[in-house]
């Protein structure tokens, strides 16, 4: 189901709780909502659709990927950049890392550890910040 994008900064500043198997419909709704906004958005977190769960979706080389309970294990090569967000107006300065290693569960609750670089790494960091209640 495609859900509306939340813009309430008080809600977006709340920390999310871990996903469980009972929350899989959230992952499906998040993927549907991101797909519907693919021309203007590279990634989303569940709080952007009104659900405080640790779930992100993003496009990795054109493929829609969903991560449940993602955690950044390692990060390297910091840089300063500007980012926009569907939930916020304007561009904002932030610090990101060129290379990250992420541990996450897929929608079958299988654990993965994967390294990301460049734009994918930046999008993942932005969405994990959303899950942590960090507003850039």
Secondary structure as GFF3:
##gff-version 3
##sequence-region A 1 136
A	DSSP	alpha_helix	9	12	.	.	.	ID=ss1
A	DSSP	three_ten_helix	21	23	.	.	.	ID=ss2
A	DSSP	alpha_helix	24	36	.	.	.	ID=ss3
A	DSSP	beta_strand	43	45	.	.	.	ID=ss4
A	DSSP	three_ten_helix	46	49	.	.	.	ID=ss5
A	DSSP	beta_strand	55	60	.	.	.	ID=ss6
A	DSSP	beta_strand	63	85	.	.	.	ID=ss7
A	DSSP	beta_strand	88	105	.	.	.	ID=ss8
A	DSSP	beta_strand	111	117	.	.	.	ID=ss9
A	DSSP	alpha_helix	118	131	.	.	.	ID=ss10
###
